[in-house]
Amino acid sequence: MLARMTSEPEQQIGVGTQDAFQRLWTPHRMAYIQGENKPSGPGAGDGCPFCTIPEKSDEDGLIIARGSHVYAVLNLYPYNGGHLMVVPFRHVADYTELDTAETVELAEFTKAAMVALRAASGAHGFNIGMNQGAAAGAGIAAHLHQHVVPRWGGDTNFMPVVGHTKVLPQLLADTRRMLATTWPLT
């Protein structure tokens, strides 16, 4: 039986100085903070998640769509709900290393991502980009990936600004299914 929900904040002993804040615990973020599943080196065989994800089923890998040269996958640590990445199958670090076919398909998948996110979630805008190199903020610098982050008017509130926490209203598996059904490319 579920415990009765209350609007009264519960004071927890041992969490520091008591204050009026309620705490939203996101322990799954520790994996990201501690670098869990980060590659051990720059090579494709050094545990690169972008090289191993395509070996999984679409559901297990959170893959939205696959092309000949690239695939679209949900970000495990999203900035917003629906945050996805377009990733080349080939293990390359720099945008200039893509061949023409890879560059074209990466662009087409980025456009398809925008169409799918607008259809599935009514996104008002997008942040689209890639961080080239660790110095530029790439979490996995050895394998190129382009972020497509849906945005809505007023989507920034006190949680990320004050609490450094993003609240996502949907499980990643449900988001993947929703986007896969609205993906315009076949």
JOQUI-V428653 format. One record per run of one state. SS is the DSSP state (alpha for helix, beta for strand, coil for the rest). FROM is the first residue (numbers start at 1). LEN is the number of residues. If there is no record, write none. Layout:
ss=[SS & SS]
from=[FROM & FROM]
len=[LEN & LEN]
This chain:
ss=[coil & alpha & coil & alpha & coil & alpha & coil & beta & coil & beta & coil & beta & coil & alpha & coil & alpha & coil & beta & coil & alpha & coil & beta & coil & alpha & coil & alpha & coil]
from=[1 & 29 & 34 & 49 & 56 & 58 & 62 & 63 & 67 & 70 & 75 & 84 & 89 & 95 & 98 & 100 & 122 & 125 & 130 & 134 & 137 & 146 & 152 & 158 & 163 & 172 & 183]
len=[28 & 5 & 15 & 7 & 2 & 4 & 1 & 4 & 3 & 5 & 9 & 5 & 6 & 3 & 2 & 22 & 3 & 5 & 4 & 3 & 9 & 6 & 6 & 5 & 9 & 11 & 4]
